[in-house]
Amino acid sequence: MTPRSILNRSLLGLAGLVLLGGGLLILFAGLDLYRRRGLVPPDGWPLTAPADVLLGSADRTRWSGQGWWWWPAVIAALALVALLALWWLLAQLRRRRPGSLPVGGTPPQEGVELRDRALSDAIAAEAGALPGVDHATVRITGRPARHHTRVGLTLAPGAAPGATLGALCEGPLRTARRSTGRPDPPTEVRLHVTRHKPHRAE
């Protein structure tokens, strides 16, 4: 599990607890469960009866005395929070990685799948062993049926980019095509050169 997924799940769990607590608070007050069940809420507990409100007349008057801008600012802040929460939820629902890739061509073999991380690690390991390559990173995105491969190669000083790109296509990428059964998956390759200290002539 990546740190990003841990953070997302923690935030989702925290938001769920807050919403659950607020919903139970409103439910208990709206159904008058405190009186019906003989429960005594803590002192200062909000919403203990159906007629209770979050902000009483005194509170509304006090906050309205802050100026005409106060309530529009509160409404704008709440709307912004709601939009950010909706954007975050949609970002969680959108899948950036295919997860599992079908294997065996078209149609794929039933029940046989290849994890996208395993395939990207295999491509990166094979690409990193190519002549003139110092480091290789591979990321597979998109849907299982239409995945996209992004390859980043860090070349050693003096390496020939054309020869390296040809070796990548004929080696690791061809192996990946045979593994998934897709003849020509979209692939993006970015080449970088390792920085080295300038040589001094004396």
ABEGO torsion letter per residue (X at the ends): XBAAAAAAAAAAAAAAAAAAAAAAAAAAAAAGAAAAAGBBBBBGBBGABAABBABBAAAAAAAAAAEAAAAAAAAAAAAAAAAAAAAAAAAAABBABAGBBBBGEOBBBBGBBBBAAAAAAAAAAAAAABBGBABBBBBBBEBAABBBBBBBBBBBBGBBAAAAAAAAAABAAAAAAAAAGBABBBBBBBBBBBBBBBBBBX
